[in-house]
Amino acid sequence: MKQQLRSFLMVLSFLVGGLLHENIHAYGELLPLGITAMLTITFLGLDTSQLRPRLMHVWVLLALQLVWITAWFSAHLLGYPVLAESVYYCGAAPIASAAPIIVHLLRGNVGFITTAMVLSQILFALLTPFVLPFVVNTPDLSYTELMLLVAKQIGIVLGIPAVAACTLRLLYPPCKTWAGKLKDVSLGIWNFNLIIVSAIGTHRILGMDYTLWDMLPMALGAIAVCAVGFLAGYRLGYPSLKRECSQALGQKNTILTLYIAGQPYATPLAYIGPVFYVFCHNMANAIQLALAAREQKRLSTKSEGK
């Protein structure tokens, strides 16, 4: 029920942001605050006893990079640098904080996916300032200038929540329970963020007068990256961690990359990719949950038959 509500609110948020973009896009400066608040709640609730890195986590992190590098390189071979930038935003995003929730519903190893999520956030924060200047075309900014700008932005949206959560947990350990009590608040912030990114994206795209044919490659690229991520993760983790690794490679924190893709240095058309990816990975989650429910029902029926 919660996942269905989340999916409905996601669609509603995109519609509100898109239809009211003229009024809402000006509030884009609030997006870092929204991301910071949402991640702070997530980090507060982390069960550190579950964080046990293992060799498979190394393979997951390498696979995450391989997916976006392959997609980016393939788009360049096709002679489409904007598509390359778009698939980078889709593939390079770290694992979403919702992934442990989905894995729990799938009756998987929550500790494994939680560890993978934390490690992917750290790796994303470390790599993005150095990688992004190669991905975007910014003649007005040097590599160093853009690297420092991106490092500052990533530091705000990832570093501040991590430091704030760690400080609160040290000073007042009972605050670890706040995350559970603030789940609905976190969901509200998530939808607020979606409204903002939808308004910014719609305003930028309409301002550039793109056609549906211009946007189609970005949507197809998002579908391809999403499908490859989920399927490659399933294969990587087979047989004991197939659902966990599938979530790790497919369920992305696209709010972060949408924030980056909405910056003036990014190509407006590339924004379509991560926007469409949000729909793709939620559809994949719905399919996984439906298949898991069917399997559980089959096992229950089989057990009752005995």
Secondary structure, DSSP 4 states (H G I P E B T S, - for coil): -HHHHHHHHHHHHHHHHHHTHHHHGGGGGGHHHHHHHHHHHHHHT--GGG----HHHHHHHHHHHHHHHHHHHHHHHTT-HHHHHHHHHHHHSPBPTTHHHHHHHTT--HHHHHHHHHHHHHHHHHHHHHHHHHHS--TTS-HHHHHHHHHHHHIIIIIHHHHHHHHHHHH-GGGGGHHHHTHHHHHHHHHHHHHHHHHHHHHHHHHHT--HHHHHHHHHHHHHHHHHHHHHHHHHHTTTTHHHHHHHHH-B-HHHHHHHHTSTTS-GGGGHHHHHHHHHHHHHHHHHHHHHHHHHHHHHHHHHH-
